Amino acid sequence: MIPSVLPTYARAKLNFSRGEGSWLLTDDGGRYLDLGAGIAVNALGHANPDLIGALTAQANKLWHVSNLYEIPGQQKLADKLVNTSFADTVFFTNSGTESAELAIKMARKYHYDRGDEDRIEIITFSGCFHGRSTGAIAASGAEKMVKGFGPLMPGFVHLPFGDHDALTAAVSDKTAAILIEPVQGEGGIRTVPDQCLKGLRDLCDEHGILLIFDEVQCGMGRTGKLWAHEWAGVSPDILMSAKGIGGGFPLGAVLATEAAASGMTLGTHGSTYGGNPLAMAVGSKVMDIVADPAFLDAVNVKAGRLRQKLEGLVASHPDVFETVRGSGMMLGVKCTDKVSAADVVAAGYSAGVITVPAADNVVRLLPALNIKDDDIDEGITRLDEAAGAVKVTA
Ligand SMILES: *Cc1c(COP(=O)(O)O)cnc(C)c1O
């Protein structure tokens, strides 16, 4: 008999009832150090007092009004996002996949309005993840996500990750946009080198193509800058955000330049819940905290501590771990072919530490950006225990 909750997830037998900072607690007294933060969602930890304050203050006033009316919180948060980024304008969504949908629509409409109706192709890269809506799975093209769901939205061109020649060959007068995660999350914490992001920007400029960065996972302070692309010194035309931007409250956003957004005129897009007052209250508070340069400095210091300790952990378990990769608080530990990342994550549960598996046999660490130093140290101790306990094949 089918479970009453549609069984699309293989859930771990863990049942958390409270969160406090970087800790998750169970009713039977279990304490788990959370180095996953809901897959980079709880950017400021669990039960953050500032976010609770912002949410409850708004909850006592007004939950929802339609986008038929003014929502001052949208103006406030959009101004903050625009003032601190490449963007001129923002649309608020509720999730990453909704941000992908708008990014795709925006890119096509831009070219359509210029009379380039044939420019509909969007180039994506193997290992990418942009969400689970029909458009976002078509963008990925990965067999495990698309099989059985056809016909898929046409127009996506899937290229191998990091293959420059394939990219140059694929670009044509039909290319509307290139869509890429500056650091792949689900794909196994694979960083696109700064040089390549620059190269993509040049290629797009040369051919009149829009560049879309999916920063749903790597954005919002995760890599130690507000947006991951800032490290490379290049900006996109369109940026997708979600996950950490709401600090645990459902919120997403699409940021764009005035030119890229020019086709999205009255009536071309909408959302019932997008930009609702509760999400705006929490999102504004998250932005106030994360966009503060002193906060980002602290993230980088903490990230350095975590990275250094992880390198030590990897060195002391050569049968289990190969290398550390990623940047800031978005780190991946590549496992050897003698263990599976899923087994390491499960051993972590037994040792009281939460991590997240990713493709390419990688264990992901995406802790709260404000994780305490003591918690970093405790996390490494627990990961050390997990690595000692994991099943290693000969
Ligand atoms: C999680 C994720 C998405 C999808 O976000 P949802 O909120 O689950 O729809 C899109 N892109 C990236 C890079 C992600 O990590």
The ligand as an SDF file (V2000), in Angstrom:
LIG
                    3D

 15 15  0  0  0  0  0  0  0  0999 V2000
   18.2590   23.1610   -4.4920 C   0  0  0  0  0  0  0  0  0  0  0  0
   18.6370   23.7620   -5.7820 C   0  0  0  0  0  0  0  0  0  0  0  0
   17.6660   24.1570   -6.7280 C   0  0  0  0  0  0  0  0  0  0  0  0
   16.1970   23.8920   -6.5220 C   0  0  0  0  0  0  0  0  0  0  0  0
   15.6930   24.5570   -5.4190 O   0  0  0  0  0  0  0  0  0  0  0  0
   14.2660   24.1410   -4.8140 P   0  0  0  0  0  0  0  0  0  0  0  0
   14.0000   25.1950   -3.7860 O   0  0  0  0  0  0  0  0  0  0  0  0
   14.4100   22.7650   -4.2460 O   0  0  0  0  0  0  0  0  0  0  0  0
   13.2940   24.1730   -5.9300 O   0  0  0  0  0  0  0  0  0  0  0  0
   18.0970   24.7740   -7.8810 C   0  0  0  0  0  0  0  0  0  0  0  0
   19.4010   24.9900   -8.1150 N   0  0  0  0  0  0  0  0  0  0  0  0
   20.3620   24.6290   -7.2370 C   0  0  0  0  0  0  0  0  0  0  0  0
   21.7890   24.9230   -7.5470 C   0  0  0  0  0  0  0  0  0  0  0  0
   20.0150   23.9840   -6.0500 C   0  0  0  0  0  0  0  0  0  0  0  0
   20.9720   23.6080   -5.1900 O   0  0  0  0  0  0  0  0  0  0  0  0
  1  2  1  0
  2  3  1  0
  2 14  2  0
  3  4  1  0
  3 10  2  0
  4  5  1  0
  5  6  1  0
  6  7  2  0
  6  8  1  0
  6  9  1  0
 10 11  1  0
 11 12  2  0
 12 13  1  0
 12 14  1  0
 14 15  1  0
M  END
$$$$
